[in-house]
Amino acid sequence: MADQTAYQLIGGQATLGALCDRFYELMDTVPQFAALRALHPVDLQSSRDKLFMFLSGWLGGPDLYVQNVGPPMLRRRHLPFAIGVRERDEWVACMFLAMEEVGIEPALRQRLLESFFDTADFMRNRPG
């Protein structure tokens, strides 16, 4: 198990797809995530697809984002959006719920949550 990637440990493409679907369903329907939702276009499919491609490579699976879009340059791509503590926290909370609901094992979920928090915090471009 030690030599398996997080992508393999969560269940590969099928679970990652379910995770991304659930993440955007939650973001779109749960009032707690309104500030996060407001940063996204009306049609969430492109955002969902980009997250899926990015997470595939980030978790150790196929590097779909680089193959289809180019280098992630996450901070640069997120600079046009006002991202503060609230948006960061909503993103992390939404991802936590999505991971829980698709059944990612608790210890792995916690490890991923820590990495997701660090990445989401890096995206912040305003203090509040």
Secondary structure, 3 states (H helix, E strand, C coil): CCCCCHHHHHCHHHHHHHHHHHHHHHHHHCHHHHHHHHCCCCCCHHHHHHHHHHHHHHCCCCCHHHHHCCCCCHHHHHCCCCCCHHHHHHHHHHHHHHHHHHCCCHHHHHHHHHHHHHHHHHCCCCCC
